[in-house]
C-alpha cells in the first residue's frame, strides 16, 4: 500500500541519485548525446530512423540510447548525469525537482487524454469509480497514472486512501491484472491498448474529462547549460519527425508496431485515439507551465510532495535565433 512513508522514501532515493550532478563539471562541448527512451511515441520513431544521429552528425556528436519502462527511473538516471535527455509524464518531474534534481524542462508533447485508462476485469462488480472503494488499484507511484488515479477518485468523491493502492511498474501490473491479483489498473498507452485488446478486460474510464495529458522532454542541467544549441536542434528535429509521422500514419503504425512488438491493429488504436497528434512537439508553453504548476500545488496540498515547487525555476527557454 502507498503511504506517506513510502512517498518520502521515493524522494529520499531520488535525492541520493539526483544529488550527484552537483559534483559534476559541465562539459564545454558535447561529443555524445545520451538519450533515455520508452518504446512509444516520437522519440521511438526518431531512434528507428536515425533522425537525431543525422541531425547531430555535423556537430561531431554521436547518439546513444538507454531504454526505460517508466519516467521515475529515467529521471533518476538523467539527474545523476547518466543521461543527457529523455521524456516523461507529468508527475515524475515533480519528485525529481523536490529532491533537488539537476534537471530542466526543455520540451513538451501534448498527448490525447483518451490514451490513459483505468481497466477492470470483464466480469468485475466494479461498474463505477465509486465502486473502487476498498479495491486493489495498481499504478506506478510517481507516474502520470498516479495523477490520473488521484483525479479519477476525486471525481467519485474518494481519495487514494479509500483504495488499496498497489505500486507496480507497467510490466508487473500487466501480469498482476491478468492473474486477477489486482482489481483495477491505471495505465497509459501502449500498455493500455495491449490490455484493452484482451476480451477479459473492460475500460472503467479513460482520462478524458478527468485530466489533461502532458508529457515533457527533459535535459540534464549541466548538459543543457553547456549545449543549448544541441537541445534546440533536438526539439526541432523531434517536431519534424512527429509532423511527418502524423501525415504518414499507415507507415508510422507499421514502424511503431515493429519497434514495440505490439500488433499493428493495437498500434492503430493508440495512434487514432481521439485527439492524438504526433506533431504536437515543441518547447515549453505558458499553458504547459501553468498546468504543471497547478499539479505541483495539488500534490503538495495532498501531502504527496513535501514542499512547494516553483516550476518556472527549472524551465529552459531557448534564446531567440
C-alpha positions as CSV (number, residue, x, y, z in Angstrom):
1,X,0.0,0.0,0.0
2,X,1.2,3.5,-0.7
3,X,1.6,5.8,2.3
4,X,3.5,8.9,3.3
5,X,6.5,7.0,4.5
6,X,6.8,5.3,1.1
7,X,6.4,8.6,-0.7
8,X,9.2,10.1,1.4
9,X,11.3,7.0,0.7
10,X,10.9,7.7,-3.0
11,X,12.1,11.2,-2.6
12,X,15.0,10.1,-0.4
13,X,16.1,7.5,-3.0
14,X,15.7,10.1,-5.8
15,X,17.7,12.6,-3.7
16,X,20.6,10.2,-3.4
17,X,20.8,9.7,-7.2
18,X,19.9,13.2,-8.2
19,X,22.4,15.0,-5.9
20,X,25.3,13.6,-7.9
21,X,25.2,16.3,-10.6
22,X,26.3,18.9,-8.1
23,X,29.8,17.4,-8.2
24,X,30.0,17.2,-11.9
25,X,31.8,19.6,-14.2
26,X,29.8,20.9,-17.1
27,X,31.3,19.9,-20.5
28,X,32.3,22.8,-22.8
29,X,31.2,20.9,-25.9
30,X,29.4,17.6,-26.2
31,X,30.8,14.8,-28.2
32,X,28.0,12.4,-27.2
33,X,24.2,12.8,-26.6
34,X,22.8,10.2,-24.3
35,X,19.1,9.6,-24.5
36,X,16.7,7.7,-22.3
37,X,13.7,6.5,-24.1
38,X,10.5,4.4,-23.8
39,X,9.1,2.2,-26.5
40,X,6.5,4.6,-27.8
41,X,6.0,8.0,-29.4
42,X,8.0,10.4,-31.5
43,X,11.3,9.6,-29.8
44,X,11.0,5.9,-30.6
45,X,10.4,6.8,-34.3
46,X,13.4,9.1,-34.3
47,X,15.5,6.3,-32.9
48,X,14.3,4.0,-35.7
49,X,15.1,6.4,-38.5
50,X,18.3,7.8,-37.0
51,X,16.9,11.3,-37.3
52,X,18.8,12.7,-34.3
53,X,22.0,10.9,-35.4
54,X,21.8,12.6,-38.8
55,X,20.9,16.0,-37.3
56,X,23.8,16.0,-34.8
57,X,26.4,14.4,-37.0
58,X,27.6,17.8,-38.4
59,X,28.4,18.8,-34.8
60,X,30.5,15.7,-34.4
61,X,28.1,14.3,-31.8
62,X,27.3,10.6,-31.5
63,X,24.0,9.4,-30.0
64,X,23.5,6.6,-27.5
65,X,20.2,5.2,-26.3
66,X,19.0,3.5,-23.0
67,X,15.5,2.0,-22.6
68,X,13.2,2.6,-19.6
69,X,9.7,1.3,-18.9
70,X,8.6,4.5,-16.9
71,X,9.5,8.0,-16.1
72,X,10.8,7.9,-12.5
73,X,13.9,5.7,-13.1
74,X,14.6,7.6,-16.3
75,X,14.7,10.9,-14.4
76,X,16.9,9.4,-11.7
77,X,19.4,8.5,-14.4
78,X,19.1,11.9,-16.1
79,X,19.5,13.7,-12.8
80,X,22.6,11.6,-11.8
81,X,24.3,12.6,-15.1
82,X,24.0,9.2,-16.7
83,X,21.8,10.6,-19.4
84,X,21.5,14.0,-21.2
85,X,17.9,13.9,-22.4
86,X,14.7,11.9,-22.0
87,X,10.9,12.0,-21.9
88,X,8.4,11.6,-19.0
89,X,4.9,12.2,-18.0
90,X,3.7,15.0,-15.7
91,X,4.2,13.6,-12.2
92,X,7.8,12.2,-12.2
93,X,9.5,15.6,-12.6
94,X,7.7,16.9,-9.5
95,X,9.5,14.3,-7.4
96,X,12.8,14.9,-9.2
97,X,12.5,18.7,-8.6
98,X,11.5,18.2,-4.9
99,X,14.6,16.1,-4.5
100,X,16.8,18.8,-5.9
101,X,17.4,17.1,-9.2
102,X,19.7,18.7,-11.8
103,X,17.0,18.8,-14.5
104,X,15.4,21.2,-16.8
105,X,12.1,21.1,-18.8
106,X,13.3,21.6,-22.4
107,X,10.3,20.5,-24.5
108,X,6.8,19.1,-24.4
109,X,4.4,16.8,-26.2
110,X,0.6,17.1,-25.8
111,X,-0.9,13.7,-25.9
112,X,-4.6,12.6,-26.0
113,X,-6.3,12.1,-22.7
114,X,-8.0,9.1,-24.3
115,X,-4.6,7.4,-24.2
116,X,-4.9,6.5,-20.5
117,X,-7.5,4.5,-18.7
118,X,-8.5,2.6,-15.6
119,X,-9.1,-1.1,-16.5
120,X,-11.1,-3.7,-14.6
121,X,-11.9,-7.3,-15.3
122,X,-14.8,-8.0,-17.7
123,X,-16.9,-9.7,-15.1
124,X,-15.9,-7.4,-12.2
125,X,-18.6,-6.0,-9.9
126,X,-16.9,-2.6,-10.4
127,X,-19.1,-0.6,-12.6
128,X,-18.4,3.0,-11.5
129,X,-15.5,4.9,-10.0
130,X,-17.3,4.9,-6.7
131,X,-17.1,1.1,-6.7
132,X,-13.3,1.3,-6.4
133,X,-13.6,2.0,-2.7
134,X,-11.7,-0.7,-0.8
135,X,-10.4,-2.4,-4.0
136,X,-6.8,-3.1,-5.1
137,X,-5.9,-0.4,-7.6
138,X,-2.5,-0.6,-9.3
139,X,-0.5,2.3,-10.7
140,X,3.2,3.3,-10.8
141,X,3.8,5.6,-7.9
142,X,5.2,8.9,-9.1
143,X,4.0,8.4,-12.7
144,X,1.3,10.1,-14.8
145,X,-1.0,7.3,-13.8
146,X,-0.6,8.4,-10.2
147,X,-2.1,11.8,-11.1
148,X,-4.8,10.2,-13.2
149,X,-5.8,7.9,-10.3
150,X,-5.9,10.8,-7.8
151,X,-8.2,12.9,-10.0
152,X,-10.4,9.9,-11.0
153,X,-11.0,9.0,-7.4
154,X,-11.7,12.6,-6.5
155,X,-14.3,12.7,-9.3
156,X,-16.1,9.9,-7.4
157,X,-15.7,11.6,-4.0
158,X,-12.9,9.3,-3.0
159,X,-9.2,9.7,-2.1
160,X,-6.2,7.4,-2.7
161,X,-6.6,6.4,1.0
162,X,-10.0,4.9,0.1
163,X,-8.5,2.2,-2.1
164,X,-5.7,-0.3,-1.6
165,X,-3.1,1.4,-3.8
166,X,-0.5,-1.0,-5.3
167,X,2.7,0.4,-6.6
168,X,3.7,-1.6,-9.7
169,X,5.6,-0.7,-12.9
170,X,3.6,-1.5,-16.1
171,X,5.0,-4.9,-16.9
172,X,4.4,-6.2,-13.4
173,X,1.0,-4.6,-13.2
174,X,0.0,-6.2,-16.6
175,X,0.9,-9.6,-15.1
176,X,-0.9,-8.9,-11.9
177,X,-4.0,-7.7,-13.8
178,X,-4.1,-10.8,-15.9
179,X,-3.9,-13.2,-13.0
180,X,-6.6,-11.3,-11.1
181,X,-4.4,-10.3,-8.1
182,X,-5.4,-6.6,-8.6
183,X,-8.9,-5.3,-9.1
184,X,-8.1,-2.3,-11.3
185,X,-5.2,-0.9,-13.2
186,X,-4.5,2.8,-14.1
187,X,-2.2,2.8,-17.2
188,X,-1.2,4.6,-20.3
189,X,-0.6,3.6,-24.0
190,X,0.7,1.4,-25.4
191,X,0.2,-0.8,-22.3
192,X,-3.4,0.3,-22.1
193,X,-4.1,-0.6,-25.8
194,X,-2.5,-4.0,-25.3
195,X,-4.6,-4.8,-22.3
196,X,-7.7,-3.3,-23.8
197,X,-7.5,-5.8,-26.7
198,X,-7.9,-8.7,-24.2
199,X,-11.6,-9.7,-24.1
200,X,-11.3,-10.2,-20.4
201,X,-10.5,-6.5,-19.8
202,X,-13.0,-3.7,-19.6
203,X,-12.4,0.1,-19.6
204,X,-13.9,1.7,-16.5
205,X,-13.0,5.2,-17.6
206,X,-10.4,7.0,-19.8
207,X,-8.7,10.1,-18.6
208,X,-10.9,12.2,-21.0
209,X,-12.6,14.9,-18.9
210,X,-10.6,14.0,-15.9
211,X,-7.0,15.1,-16.6
212,X,-5.1,16.5,-19.5
213,X,-2.2,14.6,-21.0
214,X,1.1,16.5,-20.9
215,X,4.4,14.8,-21.4
216,X,7.7,16.5,-21.2
217,X,11.2,16.3,-22.5
218,X,14.0,16.9,-20.0
219,X,17.6,17.8,-20.3
220,X,20.3,17.3,-17.6
221,X,21.0,20.8,-16.2
222,X,24.8,20.7,-16.8
223,X,24.4,19.4,-20.4
224,X,21.7,21.9,-21.3
225,X,23.7,24.9,-19.9
226,X,26.7,23.8,-21.9
227,X,25.0,22.8,-25.1
228,X,21.8,24.8,-25.6
229,X,22.1,24.7,-29.4
230,X,22.1,20.9,-29.3
231,X,18.8,20.9,-27.3
232,X,17.2,23.4,-29.7
233,X,18.2,21.2,-32.7
234,X,16.9,18.0,-31.0
235,X,13.5,19.5,-30.2
236,X,13.2,20.9,-33.7
237,X,14.1,17.5,-35.2
238,X,11.5,15.7,-33.0
239,X,8.8,18.2,-34.1
240,X,9.7,17.4,-37.7
241,X,9.7,13.7,-37.0
242,X,6.3,13.9,-35.3
243,X,4.7,16.0,-38.1
244,X,5.9,13.6,-40.8
245,X,4.7,10.6,-38.8
246,X,1.2,12.1,-38.3
247,X,0.9,12.8,-42.0
248,X,2.1,9.3,-43.0
249,X,0.0,7.4,-40.4
250,X,0.0,4.0,-42.1
251,X,3.8,4.0,-42.3
252,X,4.0,5.2,-38.7
253,X,1.7,2.5,-37.4
254,X,3.8,-0.2,-39.1
255,X,7.0,1.3,-37.8
256,X,5.9,1.6,-34.2
257,X,4.4,-1.9,-34.3
258,X,7.8,-3.2,-35.3
259,X,9.6,-1.2,-32.6
260,X,7.3,-2.2,-29.8
261,X,6.2,-5.7,-30.8
262,X,2.6,-4.5,-30.4
263,X,0.3,-5.8,-33.1
264,X,-0.5,-3.4,-35.9
265,X,-4.2,-3.1,-35.1
266,X,-3.4,-2.4,-31.4
267,X,-0.9,0.3,-32.5
268,X,-3.5,1.7,-34.9
269,X,-5.8,2.0,-31.8
270,X,-3.1,4.0,-30.0
271,X,-2.4,6.4,-32.9
272,X,-6.0,7.0,-33.9
273,X,-7.4,7.8,-30.4
274,X,-9.5,11.0,-30.2
275,X,-7.1,13.9,-30.0
276,X,-3.9,12.0,-31.0
277,X,-1.4,14.1,-33.0
278,X,2.3,13.1,-33.0
279,X,3.2,16.6,-34.3
280,X,2.4,18.3,-31.0
281,X,6.1,18.6,-30.0
282,X,7.7,21.9,-29.1
283,X,9.4,24.0,-26.4
284,X,7.6,24.7,-23.2
285,X,4.5,26.9,-23.5
286,X,3.0,29.0,-20.8
287,X,0.0,26.7,-20.8
288,X,2.2,23.7,-20.1
289,X,4.0,25.5,-17.2
290,X,0.6,26.6,-15.7
291,X,-0.7,23.0,-15.9
292,X,2.5,21.7,-14.2
293,X,2.4,24.3,-11.5
294,X,-1.2,23.5,-10.7
295,X,-0.3,19.8,-10.4
296,X,2.7,20.6,-8.1
297,X,0.4,22.7,-5.9
298,X,-2.2,20.0,-5.8
299,X,0.3,17.2,-4.9
300,X,1.8,19.4,-2.2
301,X,-1.7,20.1,-0.8
302,X,-2.3,16.3,-0.7
303,X,0.9,15.7,1.2
304,X,2.4,13.7,-1.6
305,X,5.1,16.3,-2.2
306,X,6.9,17.5,1.0
307,X,7.4,21.1,-0.2
308,X,6.0,23.7,-2.6
309,X,7.6,23.9,-6.0
310,X,8.1,26.7,-8.5
311,X,8.1,25.0,-11.9
312,X,9.4,28.0,-13.7
313,X,12.7,27.7,-11.7
314,X,13.6,24.7,-13.9
315,X,12.2,25.7,-17.3
316,X,14.7,26.1,-20.0
317,X,13.8,28.8,-22.6
318,X,15.9,28.8,-25.8
319,X,17.3,32.0,-26.9
320,X,15.6,33.6,-29.9
321,X,17.6,33.0,-33.1
